[in-house]
Amino acid sequence: MTERQGFTGGQVLIAAAGGALIGAVVALLLAPRTGAELRSKIKDLAATSKEKMNRAPKAFGEATDAAADAFVRTLDRS
C-alpha cells in the first residue's frame, strides 16, 4: 500500500493564512498604542477582513471558471 506524503495546496494555503492572521494580531498587540487606538485598529481590521472574506467565494468562482475555460481552450488546440 502506498502512503501519501506531503501537504495539499489547500492545506498550505490555510496554514499560510492562519500564520498571517496570527502574525497580524501579535503585531497589533505589541505595537505601542493606547487602548482606544488599539481597539479602533482591531475594529477596522475586523471590518476589512469581513469585507474581503465576503468577496472571496465570488473571486474563487471566477478564478475556477477562468481556469476551466483555459483548460478547454488548450484541449481544443490539441
MISE-9958 format. One record per residue (C-alpha): residue number from 1; chain; x, y, z; residue in one letter. Coordinates in nm, 2 decimals, always signed. Layout:
# residues N
<pt resi="NUM" chain="A" x="X" y="Y" z="Z" resn="A"/>
...
***
This chain:
# residues 78
<pt resi="1" chain="A" x="+0.00" y="+0.00" z="+0.00" resn="M"/>
<pt resi="2" chain="A" x="+0.13" y="+0.34" z="-0.09" resn="T"/>
<pt resi="3" chain="A" x="+0.14" y="+0.61" z="+0.18" resn="E"/>
<pt resi="4" chain="A" x="+0.07" y="+0.96" z="+0.09" resn="R"/>
<pt resi="5" chain="A" x="+0.33" y="+1.22" z="+0.20" resn="Q"/>
<pt resi="6" chain="A" x="+0.33" y="+1.59" z="+0.20" resn="G"/>
<pt resi="7" chain="A" x="+0.06" y="+1.85" z="+0.21" resn="F"/>
<pt resi="8" chain="A" x="-0.21" y="+1.95" z="-0.04" resn="T"/>
<pt resi="9" chain="A" x="-0.21" y="+2.31" z="-0.18" resn="G"/>
<pt resi="10" chain="A" x="-0.53" y="+2.38" z="+0.02" resn="G"/>
<pt resi="11" chain="A" x="-0.36" y="+2.28" z="+0.34" resn="Q"/>
<pt resi="12" chain="A" x="-0.06" y="+2.50" z="+0.27" resn="V"/>
<pt resi="13" chain="A" x="-0.29" y="+2.79" z="+0.18" resn="L"/>
<pt resi="14" chain="A" x="-0.48" y="+2.75" z="+0.51" resn="I"/>
<pt resi="15" chain="A" x="-0.16" y="+2.73" z="+0.71" resn="A"/>
<pt resi="16" chain="A" x="-0.02" y="+3.05" z="+0.54" resn="A"/>
<pt resi="17" chain="A" x="-0.34" y="+3.24" z="+0.60" resn="A"/>
<pt resi="18" chain="A" x="-0.35" y="+3.13" z="+0.96" resn="G"/>
<pt resi="19" chain="A" x="+0.01" y="+3.23" z="+1.02" resn="G"/>
<pt resi="20" chain="A" x="-0.05" y="+3.57" z="+0.86" resn="A"/>
<pt resi="21" chain="A" x="-0.36" y="+3.63" z="+1.08" resn="L"/>
<pt resi="22" chain="A" x="-0.17" y="+3.53" z="+1.40" resn="I"/>
<pt resi="23" chain="A" x="+0.13" y="+3.75" z="+1.30" resn="G"/>
<pt resi="24" chain="A" x="-0.10" y="+4.05" z="+1.24" resn="A"/>
<pt resi="25" chain="A" x="-0.27" y="+4.00" z="+1.57" resn="V"/>
<pt resi="26" chain="A" x="+0.06" y="+3.98" z="+1.76" resn="V"/>
<pt resi="27" chain="A" x="+0.19" y="+4.28" z="+1.58" resn="A"/>
<pt resi="28" chain="A" x="-0.12" y="+4.48" z="+1.67" resn="L"/>
<pt resi="29" chain="A" x="-0.10" y="+4.37" z="+2.04" resn="L"/>
<pt resi="30" chain="A" x="+0.27" y="+4.45" z="+2.07" resn="L"/>
<pt resi="31" chain="A" x="+0.26" y="+4.79" z="+1.89" resn="A"/>
<pt resi="32" chain="A" x="+0.29" y="+5.09" z="+2.13" resn="P"/>
<pt resi="33" chain="A" x="-0.06" y="+5.23" z="+2.12" resn="R"/>
<pt resi="34" chain="A" x="-0.32" y="+5.34" z="+2.37" resn="T"/>
<pt resi="35" chain="A" x="-0.61" y="+5.11" z="+2.45" resn="G"/>
<pt resi="36" chain="A" x="-0.86" y="+5.32" z="+2.25" resn="A"/>
<pt resi="37" chain="A" x="-0.63" y="+5.33" z="+1.94" resn="E"/>
<pt resi="38" chain="A" x="-0.57" y="+4.96" z="+1.96" resn="L"/>
<pt resi="39" chain="A" x="-0.95" y="+4.88" z="+1.99" resn="R"/>
<pt resi="40" chain="A" x="-1.02" y="+5.11" z="+1.69" resn="S"/>
<pt resi="41" chain="A" x="-0.75" y="+4.95" z="+1.48" resn="K"/>
<pt resi="42" chain="A" x="-0.87" y="+4.60" z="+1.56" resn="I"/>
<pt resi="43" chain="A" x="-1.23" y="+4.70" z="+1.48" resn="K"/>
<pt resi="44" chain="A" x="-1.11" y="+4.85" z="+1.14" resn="D"/>
<pt resi="45" chain="A" x="-0.91" y="+4.53" z="+1.07" resn="L"/>
<pt resi="46" chain="A" x="-1.21" y="+4.31" z="+1.15" resn="A"/>
<pt resi="47" chain="A" x="-1.44" y="+4.51" z="+0.92" resn="A"/>
<pt resi="48" chain="A" x="-1.19" y="+4.50" z="+0.64" resn="T"/>
<pt resi="49" chain="A" x="-1.13" y="+4.13" z="+0.68" resn="S"/>
<pt resi="50" chain="A" x="-1.50" y="+4.05" z="+0.69" resn="K"/>
<pt resi="51" chain="A" x="-1.54" y="+4.26" z="+0.37" resn="E"/>
<pt resi="52" chain="A" x="-1.26" y="+4.07" z="+0.19" resn="K"/>
<pt resi="53" chain="A" x="-1.39" y="+3.73" z="+0.31" resn="M"/>
<pt resi="54" chain="A" x="-1.74" y="+3.81" z="+0.17" resn="N"/>
<pt resi="55" chain="A" x="-1.58" y="+3.87" z="-0.17" resn="R"/>
<pt resi="56" chain="A" x="-1.37" y="+3.56" z="-0.16" resn="A"/>
<pt resi="57" chain="A" x="-1.63" y="+3.30" z="-0.28" resn="P"/>
<pt resi="58" chain="A" x="-1.71" y="+3.51" z="-0.59" resn="K"/>
<pt resi="59" chain="A" x="-1.34" y="+3.56" z="-0.67" resn="A"/>
<pt resi="60" chain="A" x="-1.27" y="+3.18" z="-0.63" resn="F"/>
<pt resi="61" chain="A" x="-1.56" y="+3.10" z="-0.85" resn="G"/>
<pt resi="62" chain="A" x="-1.44" y="+3.34" z="-1.12" resn="E"/>
<pt resi="63" chain="A" x="-1.09" y="+3.21" z="-1.10" resn="A"/>
<pt resi="64" chain="A" x="-1.22" y="+2.85" z="-1.13" resn="T"/>
<pt resi="65" chain="A" x="-1.43" y="+2.94" z="-1.43" resn="D"/>
<pt resi="66" chain="A" x="-1.13" y="+3.11" z="-1.60" resn="A"/>
<pt resi="67" chain="A" x="-0.91" y="+2.81" z="-1.53" resn="A"/>
<pt resi="68" chain="A" x="-1.17" y="+2.57" z="-1.67" resn="A"/>
<pt resi="69" chain="A" x="-1.21" y="+2.79" z="-1.99" resn="D"/>
<pt resi="70" chain="A" x="-0.83" y="+2.80" z="-2.04" resn="A"/>
<pt resi="71" chain="A" x="-0.81" y="+2.42" z="-1.99" resn="F"/>
<pt resi="72" chain="A" x="-1.09" y="+2.36" z="-2.25" resn="V"/>
<pt resi="73" chain="A" x="-0.92" y="+2.60" z="-2.50" resn="R"/>
<pt resi="74" chain="A" x="-0.59" y="+2.41" z="-2.45" resn="T"/>
<pt resi="75" chain="A" x="-0.76" y="+2.08" z="-2.52" resn="L"/>
<pt resi="76" chain="A" x="-0.93" y="+2.22" z="-2.83" resn="D"/>
<pt resi="77" chain="A" x="-0.59" y="+2.33" z="-2.97" resn="R"/>
<pt resi="78" chain="A" x="-0.45" y="+1.97" z="-2.94" resn="S"/>
***
